[in-house]
Amino acid sequence: MEIKVIQNELSKIDCDVIVAGLFEQPELNGSAAELNNALDGIISKYVIEKDKFEAKFGQTYILQTYDKIAASKVLLVGLGKEEELDIAKLRELGAKIAKKCDSTLKAKTVCLTPYGKGIEGISLYDATKAIVHGILIGAYKFDRYLGEKTSSIEVFEIAENNNPQEAENGAKTGQIIGEAVNIARDLINEPASVVTPEYLAETALQIEGLETKVMDEDEVGEMGMDAFLAVSYGSAEEPKFIHMKYTPDGTPKKKIAIIGKGLTFDSGGLDLKPPKSMRNMKTDMSGAAAVIGIMSKIRELKPNVEVHALIAATENMPGCAAYKPGDIIRALNGKTIEVDNTDAEGRLTLADAIAYAAKLDVDEIIDIATLTGACIVALGEEAAGIMGNNQELIDNLIKAGEKGAERFWQLPLYPEHATAIKSPVADIKNTGSTTGGGAMTAAAFLKEFTDNKNWAHIDIAGPAYLEKEMRGTPKGASGFTVASLIEYLIAQ
């Protein structure tokens, strides 16, 4: 899809659909008022007065233009109450507009103006960025296995006459973010027979402008990543440890490690999952997909930070060599782990990845993982849980989530959570007590491998894969955390 900023009177823009936003208020203003004048008052007289269009958020009304203006149709979109419009709603609005213009109107060219600029501190740059980000989210389809492709939109135009350069900058960043999110979604939506550890490694190696190395089973073993390797033993697929490095021009302000959980399929191992729970376990590499999405676009974003992106990629399968409940394994940092449950495998792979990151002399470590069902119980699909050992880092990531239109909710890490993972036969065990708090005991386990580096853990088990549309993001893989971590990196 081509996205471009144009300068022109709305009535003269030749497109299939021109979109006008209306707030919940009696008087028309902005693009709606301009189009109303060009259409001889049809919007005010008929749409609002006669048909009682209320402009509730997301409400739409399709209007034929009958050659009164250059566009074939007008799509009126409700913006809701002006005081309630924020970045998240603008992104959602962009997604809803794209979906309506594509699925319902079958439009090839669409034009709109940036809504929300100047409201509650929303700049033209931020408004355009959020809308364009939403457009790419809403227009996304995973249709490569369908005989008939269904996408129709080819060009989205952003009309801005007063400050086109600021709109151009916002549109460019919004498009980069949206494309990065969709790269992650493609990886997650692919079947596990396609996205193997080898496939993730090959995808990482194809990203230009990075220093990337991939370590195989022998190299990982020589380093002492026995926790990661233990998970891989039941699978016919060889594990891969992926290290991508981005170095900015000049002296970096900070060095950051981002780690994505890379279980390309999780059967539960010998502690086998029930069939219903296994159905979507191709998505257990959503953290890894997010990291690849971010790194695929990082050269275009040019943040002034050095970024190390790490993925311990493997399957968790119940093969004849699979690791067993009761096994004791040793992680990269020397800690011994009693295997209490082979379905608590993600934290074992992350343990070695975090310990590896701690040796890289980084300032911060951020891990992203579909880690616990307990986090879904706590927060549903609406938010990710965030925990860590540095409050400033957690607060900054939550703020970045607001700019990326993603919700992070902080969960506590109490001393009791660390006590719950103590083992009588090893330093720690890979599950906590059975009385609850599973998201926190999992985080307490990961904390053991940080070497006291500034660290944040984001549990995306809920929002990584949606069972229904959520705030404009369609059902399926969401690419959660891509937008927020990009916002965090470029803010440094």
C-alpha positions as CSV (number, residue, x, y, z in Angstrom):
1,M,0.0,0.0,0.0
2,E,1.3,3.4,-0.9
3,I,0.8,6.2,1.6
4,K,1.4,9.8,0.6
5,V,0.7,13.3,1.9
6,I,-1.0,15.7,-0.6
7,Q,-2.1,19.3,-0.7
8,N,-5.4,20.1,-2.3
9,E,-9.0,21.2,-1.6
10,L,-11.0,18.2,-0.4
11,S,-13.6,18.8,-3.0
12,K,-11.0,18.5,-5.8
13,I,-9.3,15.3,-4.6
14,D,-10.1,12.5,-7.1
15,C,-10.4,9.2,-5.2
16,D,-12.8,6.4,-4.6
17,V,-13.6,7.4,-1.0
18,I,-12.9,10.6,0.9
19,V,-13.2,10.3,4.7
20,A,-14.5,13.0,7.0
21,G,-14.5,12.9,10.8
22,L,-17.2,14.3,12.9
23,F,-17.2,14.9,16.7
24,E,-20.3,14.5,18.9
25,Q,-21.4,18.1,18.7
26,P,-24.1,20.1,16.8
27,E,-21.9,22.1,14.6
28,L,-19.7,20.8,11.8
29,N,-16.1,21.8,11.5
30,G,-12.9,20.8,9.7
31,S,-13.1,18.4,6.8
32,A,-16.8,17.6,7.4
33,A,-17.7,21.3,7.2
34,E,-15.6,21.8,4.0
35,L,-17.3,18.8,2.3
36,N,-20.7,19.8,3.6
37,N,-20.4,23.1,1.8
38,A,-19.2,21.4,-1.4
39,L,-22.1,19.0,-1.2
40,D,-24.7,21.8,-0.8
41,G,-25.4,21.0,2.9
42,I,-26.3,17.3,2.4
43,I,-24.3,16.3,5.5
44,S,-26.0,18.8,7.9
45,K,-29.5,18.7,6.4
46,Y,-29.9,15.0,5.7
47,V,-27.2,12.9,7.5
48,I,-27.3,14.8,10.8
49,E,-30.8,16.4,11.0
50,K,-32.9,13.7,9.1
51,D,-30.9,10.5,9.7
52,K,-29.8,11.5,13.2
53,F,-26.1,10.5,12.7
54,E,-24.7,11.0,16.2
55,A,-21.0,10.6,15.4
56,K,-20.4,8.1,18.2
57,F,-16.8,6.8,18.1
58,G,-16.4,4.5,15.2
59,Q,-19.9,5.0,13.8
60,T,-19.9,5.4,10.0
61,Y,-22.2,6.7,7.2
62,I,-21.6,6.2,3.5
63,L,-22.6,9.1,1.2
64,Q,-22.8,9.1,-2.6
65,T,-21.4,12.4,-4.1
66,Y,-23.2,12.3,-7.4
67,D,-20.3,14.2,-9.1
68,K,-20.7,17.2,-6.9
69,I,-17.1,16.7,-5.8
70,A,-14.2,14.7,-7.4
71,A,-14.4,11.8,-4.9
72,S,-16.9,9.0,-5.7
73,K,-18.1,8.5,-2.1
74,V,-17.8,10.2,1.3
75,L,-17.3,8.1,4.4
76,L,-18.4,9.9,7.5
77,V,-16.7,8.6,10.6
78,G,-17.7,9.4,14.2
79,L,-14.9,10.7,16.4
80,G,-16.8,10.5,19.6
81,K,-16.4,13.1,22.3
82,E,-13.5,15.5,21.6
83,E,-12.1,15.3,25.1
84,E,-11.9,11.5,24.9
85,L,-9.9,11.3,21.7
86,D,-6.3,10.1,22.3
87,I,-3.5,8.4,20.4
88,A,-5.0,4.9,21.0
89,K,-8.3,6.0,19.6
90,L,-6.7,7.6,16.6
91,R,-4.9,4.3,15.8
92,E,-8.1,2.4,16.3
93,L,-9.9,4.9,14.0
94,G,-7.3,4.4,11.3
95,A,-7.8,0.6,11.5
96,K,-11.6,0.9,11.3
97,I,-11.4,3.3,8.3
98,A,-9.1,0.9,6.5
99,K,-11.3,-2.1,7.2
100,K,-14.4,-0.3,6.0
101,C,-12.9,1.1,2.9
102,D,-11.4,-2.3,2.0
103,S,-13.9,-4.9,3.0
104,T,-17.2,-2.9,2.5
105,L,-16.4,-0.2,-0.1
106,K,-13.7,-2.1,-2.1
107,A,-11.9,1.2,-2.6
108,K,-8.5,1.4,-4.3
109,T,-7.8,5.0,-3.5
110,V,-8.8,6.6,-0.2
111,C,-8.1,10.1,1.2
112,L,-8.5,11.5,4.7
113,T,-7.3,14.4,6.8
114,P,-5.3,13.9,10.1
115,Y,-7.9,14.1,12.9
116,G,-7.1,15.1,16.5
117,K,-4.2,17.5,15.8
118,G,-4.1,20.1,18.6
119,I,-6.4,18.2,20.9
120,E,-5.0,17.5,24.4
121,G,-1.5,18.1,23.2
122,I,-1.7,15.8,20.2
123,S,0.6,17.2,17.5
124,L,0.0,16.8,13.8
125,Y,3.0,14.5,13.7
126,D,1.6,12.2,16.4
127,A,-2.0,12.3,15.0
128,T,-0.8,11.4,11.5
129,K,1.6,8.7,12.8
130,A,-1.2,7.1,14.8
131,I,-3.7,7.1,12.0
132,V,-1.3,5.7,9.5
133,H,-0.1,3.0,11.9
134,G,-3.8,2.1,12.3
135,I,-4.4,2.0,8.6
136,L,-1.8,-0.6,8.1
137,I,-3.1,-2.6,11.1
138,G,-6.7,-2.6,9.8
139,A,-5.8,-3.3,6.2
140,Y,-3.7,-6.3,7.1
141,K,-4.7,-9.7,5.9
142,F,-3.0,-13.1,6.1
143,D,-4.2,-14.5,2.9
144,R,-1.2,-16.1,1.3
145,Y,-2.8,-19.6,1.5
146,L,-6.2,-18.4,0.0
147,G,-6.9,-19.0,-3.6
148,E,-8.5,-15.6,-4.0
149,K,-6.7,-12.5,-2.6
150,T,-9.2,-10.0,-1.1
151,S,-7.2,-6.8,-0.5
152,S,-8.3,-3.8,-2.5
153,I,-6.7,-0.6,-1.2
154,E,-3.7,0.6,-3.2
155,V,-3.2,4.2,-2.2
156,F,-4.0,6.1,1.0
157,E,-3.7,9.9,0.8
158,I,-3.3,12.2,3.7
159,A,-4.6,15.7,2.9
160,E,-2.7,18.4,4.8
161,N,-2.4,22.0,3.5
162,N,-1.0,23.9,6.5
163,N,2.0,21.8,7.5
164,P,2.5,19.0,5.0
165,Q,6.1,18.3,6.1
166,E,5.1,17.5,9.7
167,A,2.3,15.3,8.3
168,E,4.8,13.6,6.0
169,N,7.2,12.9,8.9
170,G,4.4,11.5,11.0
171,A,3.1,9.4,8.1
172,K,6.6,8.0,7.4
173,T,7.1,6.9,11.0
174,G,3.6,5.5,11.2
175,Q,4.1,3.5,8.1
176,I,7.4,2.1,9.4
177,I,5.8,1.1,12.7
178,G,2.8,-0.5,10.9
179,E,5.0,-2.4,8.5
180,A,7.1,-3.7,11.4
181,V,4.0,-4.8,13.3
182,N,2.8,-6.7,10.2
183,I,6.1,-8.4,9.7
184,A,5.7,-9.8,13.2
185,R,2.1,-10.8,12.5
186,D,3.1,-12.6,9.3
187,L,5.6,-14.7,11.3
188,I,3.1,-15.5,14.0
189,N,0.3,-16.4,11.6
190,E,2.4,-18.9,9.6
191,P,2.0,-22.5,10.6
192,A,4.7,-24.1,12.8
193,S,5.7,-26.4,9.9
194,V,6.9,-23.3,8.1
195,V,8.3,-21.1,11.0
196,T,10.9,-23.4,12.5
197,P,14.0,-22.3,14.4
198,E,15.9,-22.5,11.2
199,Y,13.3,-20.3,9.5
200,L,13.6,-17.6,12.2
201,A,17.4,-17.7,11.9
202,E,17.2,-17.3,8.1
203,T,14.8,-14.5,8.4
204,A,17.1,-12.7,10.9
205,L,20.1,-13.2,8.6
206,Q,18.2,-11.6,5.7
207,I,17.8,-8.2,7.6
208,E,20.3,-5.8,6.1
209,G,22.4,-3.4,8.0
210,L,22.8,-5.5,11.2
211,E,25.6,-7.7,12.6
212,T,23.9,-11.0,12.9
213,K,25.2,-14.3,14.1
214,V,23.4,-17.6,14.5
215,M,24.7,-20.3,16.8
216,D,23.8,-23.9,16.3
217,E,23.4,-26.7,18.9
218,D,27.1,-27.4,19.3
219,E,28.0,-23.7,19.8
220,V,25.2,-23.2,22.3
221,G,26.4,-26.3,24.2
222,E,30.0,-25.1,24.3
223,M,28.7,-21.8,25.8
224,G,26.9,-23.7,28.6
225,M,23.3,-22.9,27.7
226,D,22.1,-26.2,29.0
227,A,18.7,-24.8,30.1
228,F,17.9,-23.8,26.5
229,L,19.2,-27.0,25.1
230,A,17.2,-29.2,27.5
231,V,14.0,-27.8,26.0
232,S,15.1,-28.6,22.5
233,Y,16.0,-32.3,23.1
234,G,12.6,-33.7,22.3
235,S,12.4,-32.0,18.9
236,A,13.7,-33.1,15.5
237,E,14.3,-29.4,14.7
238,E,17.8,-28.1,15.6
239,P,17.7,-25.2,18.0
240,K,19.2,-21.8,17.0
241,F,20.4,-19.0,19.1
242,I,20.1,-15.7,17.2
243,H,22.0,-12.5,18.1
244,M,21.2,-9.4,16.0
245,K,23.1,-6.2,16.7
246,Y,22.2,-2.6,15.6
247,T,24.9,0.1,16.0
248,P,23.9,3.7,15.5
249,D,26.1,6.3,13.9
250,G,28.3,8.0,16.5
251,T,28.4,7.2,20.2
252,P,25.2,5.4,21.4
253,K,23.3,7.0,24.3
254,K,22.6,3.6,25.7
255,K,23.0,-0.2,25.1
256,I,19.8,-2.2,25.3
257,A,19.1,-5.9,24.9
258,I,15.7,-7.0,23.7
259,I,14.9,-10.7,24.0
260,G,12.0,-12.5,22.4
261,K,10.7,-15.9,23.5
262,G,11.2,-18.2,20.4
263,L,9.2,-21.4,21.0
264,T,8.1,-22.1,17.4
265,F,5.8,-24.8,18.7
266,D,5.0,-25.8,22.3
267,S,3.4,-29.2,22.8
268,G,4.1,-29.0,26.5
269,G,6.8,-31.6,26.2
270,L,6.3,-34.8,28.3
271,D,3.8,-32.8,30.4
272,L,1.7,-32.7,27.3
273,K,-0.9,-29.9,26.8
274,P,-4.5,-30.9,26.2
275,P,-5.4,-30.6,22.5
276,K,-7.5,-27.4,22.9
277,S,-4.5,-25.7,24.6
278,M,-2.1,-26.8,21.9
279,R,-4.2,-25.5,19.0
280,N,-2.5,-22.1,18.8
281,M,0.9,-22.9,20.1
282,K,2.5,-21.9,16.9
283,T,2.1,-18.4,18.4
284,D,4.5,-19.2,21.3
285,M,7.2,-17.4,19.3
286,S,5.3,-14.0,19.3
287,G,8.1,-12.4,21.4
288,A,10.7,-13.5,18.8
289,A,8.4,-12.3,16.0
290,A,8.2,-8.9,17.7
291,V,11.9,-8.7,18.0
292,I,12.4,-9.5,14.3
293,G,9.7,-7.0,13.3
294,I,11.5,-4.3,15.3
295,M,15.0,-5.1,14.0
296,S,13.7,-5.3,10.4
297,K,12.9,-1.6,10.5
298,I,15.5,-0.3,13.0
299,R,17.9,1.1,10.3
300,E,15.0,3.3,9.0
301,L,14.2,4.6,12.4
302,K,17.8,5.3,13.4
303,P,17.5,5.4,17.2
304,N,20.6,6.6,19.0
305,V,21.0,3.4,21.0
306,E,22.9,0.2,20.5
307,V,20.4,-2.7,20.3
308,H,21.2,-6.4,20.9
309,A,18.2,-8.6,19.8
310,L,18.3,-12.1,21.1
311,I,16.2,-15.2,20.3
312,A,16.6,-18.7,21.7
313,A,14.6,-20.5,19.1
314,T,13.4,-24.1,19.5
315,E,10.4,-26.4,19.7
316,N,9.2,-28.1,22.9
317,M,8.2,-31.6,21.9
318,P,7.8,-35.0,23.6
319,G,10.4,-36.9,21.6
320,C,12.3,-39.9,22.9
321,A,15.2,-37.7,24.0
322,A,12.9,-35.1,25.7
323,Y,13.9,-33.6,29.0
324,K,11.9,-35.0,32.0
325,P,10.1,-33.8,35.1
326,G,12.7,-34.1,37.9
327,D,15.7,-33.4,35.7
328,I,18.3,-31.0,37.1
329,I,19.9,-28.7,34.5
330,R,22.5,-25.9,34.8
331,A,22.0,-22.5,33.1
332,L,24.6,-20.3,31.5
333,N,25.2,-18.3,34.7
334,G,25.8,-21.5,36.7
335,K,22.5,-21.8,38.5
336,T,20.9,-25.2,38.8
337,I,17.3,-25.7,38.0
338,E,14.9,-28.5,39.0
339,V,12.4,-29.3,36.2
340,D,9.1,-29.3,37.9
341,N,7.1,-29.2,34.7
342,T,8.3,-29.5,31.1
343,D,5.5,-27.1,30.0
344,A,7.2,-24.3,31.9
345,E,9.8,-24.3,29.1
346,G,9.8,-20.7,27.9
347,R,11.5,-19.4,31.1
348,L,14.3,-22.0,30.6
349,T,15.1,-20.7,27.2
350,L,14.8,-17.1,28.4
351,A,17.0,-17.8,31.4
352,D,20.0,-18.5,29.2
353,A,19.2,-15.7,26.8
354,I,19.0,-13.2,29.7
355,A,22.2,-14.6,31.2
356,Y,23.8,-14.1,27.8
357,A,22.5,-10.5,27.6
358,A,23.9,-9.8,31.0
359,K,27.4,-10.6,29.7
360,L,27.1,-8.1,26.9
361,D,27.7,-5.0,29.0
362,V,24.2,-3.6,28.2
363,D,22.5,-1.0,30.3
364,E,19.0,-2.5,30.1
365,I,17.5,-5.9,29.4
366,I,13.9,-6.2,28.1
367,D,12.3,-9.6,27.5
368,I,9.0,-10.2,25.6
369,A,7.3,-13.5,26.1
370,T,4.0,-15.4,25.8
371,L,5.0,-16.8,29.1
372,T,2.0,-17.7,31.4
373,G,-1.6,-18.6,31.2
374,A,-1.8,-16.9,34.7
375,C,-1.2,-13.5,33.0
376,I,-4.2,-14.2,30.7
377,V,-6.3,-15.0,33.8
378,A,-5.2,-11.7,35.4
379,L,-5.4,-9.3,32.5
380,G,-7.2,-11.1,29.6
381,E,-6.4,-10.0,26.1
382,E,-6.6,-6.3,26.9
383,A,-3.1,-5.8,28.3
384,A,0.3,-7.3,28.9
385,G,1.8,-7.7,32.3
386,I,5.0,-5.9,33.0
387,M,7.4,-6.6,35.9
388,G,11.0,-5.9,36.6
389,N,13.7,-4.7,39.0
390,N,13.9,-1.0,37.9
391,Q,10.9,1.2,38.3
392,E,12.1,4.0,36.0
393,L,12.5,1.5,33.1
394,I,9.0,0.0,33.8
395,D,7.5,3.5,33.9
396,N,9.1,4.5,30.6
397,L,7.9,1.3,28.9
398,I,4.4,2.0,30.1
399,K,4.6,5.5,28.6
400,A,6.0,4.1,25.4
401,G,3.0,1.8,25.4
402,E,0.6,4.7,25.5
403,K,2.3,6.2,22.4
404,G,2.2,2.8,20.7
405,A,-1.5,2.4,21.6
406,E,-0.7,-0.7,23.6
407,R,-1.5,-1.4,27.3
408,F,1.0,-2.6,29.9
409,W,-0.1,-3.2,33.5
410,Q,2.5,-3.5,36.2
411,L,2.3,-6.6,38.4
412,P,4.3,-6.9,41.6
413,L,7.4,-8.9,42.4
414,Y,7.4,-9.7,46.1
415,P,10.0,-11.6,48.1
416,E,7.4,-14.4,48.4
417,H,7.5,-14.9,44.7
418,A,11.2,-15.8,44.9
419,T,10.6,-18.0,47.8
420,A,8.0,-20.0,45.8
421,I,10.5,-21.1,43.3
422,K,13.0,-22.5,45.8
423,S,13.9,-26.2,45.3
424,P,15.2,-28.7,47.9
425,V,17.5,-30.3,45.3
426,A,18.6,-27.3,43.1
427,D,19.1,-23.6,43.3
428,I,15.6,-23.0,42.0
429,K,12.8,-24.9,40.2
430,N,10.9,-23.8,37.0
431,T,7.5,-23.4,38.6
432,G,6.1,-21.8,41.7
433,S,3.5,-22.8,44.1
434,T,0.1,-24.1,42.9
435,T,-1.9,-21.4,44.8
436,G,-1.7,-18.7,42.2
437,G,0.6,-15.9,41.2
438,G,2.0,-17.8,38.2
439,A,2.9,-14.7,36.2
440,M,4.9,-13.3,39.1
441,T,6.7,-16.5,40.0
442,A,7.7,-16.9,36.4
443,A,9.1,-13.4,36.5
444,A,10.9,-14.1,39.8
445,F,12.5,-17.1,38.0
446,L,13.8,-14.9,35.2
447,K,15.1,-12.3,37.6
448,E,17.6,-14.9,38.9
449,F,19.5,-14.6,35.6
450,T,19.7,-10.8,35.2
451,D,23.0,-10.3,37.2
452,N,21.2,-7.2,38.7
453,K,21.1,-5.5,35.3
454,N,18.2,-3.1,34.8
455,W,15.5,-5.5,33.6
456,A,11.9,-5.5,32.5
457,H,9.8,-8.6,31.7
458,I,6.7,-8.2,29.5
459,D,4.3,-11.1,29.5
460,I,2.2,-10.9,26.3
461,A,0.4,-14.2,26.6
462,G,-3.0,-12.4,26.4
463,P,-2.7,-9.8,23.7
464,A,-0.3,-11.6,21.4
465,Y,-3.1,-13.5,19.6
466,L,-6.6,-12.2,19.7
467,E,-9.7,-14.3,19.7
468,K,-11.8,-11.3,18.5
469,E,-11.1,-7.8,17.2
470,M,-9.6,-5.6,19.9
471,R,-9.6,-1.8,19.5
472,G,-9.2,-2.0,15.7
473,T,-6.7,-4.9,15.6
474,P,-8.4,-7.8,13.8
475,K,-8.6,-11.3,15.2
476,G,-5.4,-13.3,15.1
477,A,-1.8,-12.3,15.6
478,S,-1.4,-8.7,16.9
479,G,2.3,-8.0,16.7
480,F,2.0,-6.7,20.3
481,T,4.9,-4.7,21.7
482,V,6.4,-3.9,18.3
483,A,5.0,-0.4,18.3
484,S,5.7,0.3,22.0
485,L,9.3,-0.9,21.9
486,I,9.9,1.2,18.7
487,E,8.5,4.2,20.5
488,Y,10.8,3.4,23.5
489,L,13.9,3.1,21.4
490,I,13.4,6.3,19.4
491,A,12.7,8.2,22.6
492,Q,16.1,7.5,24.0
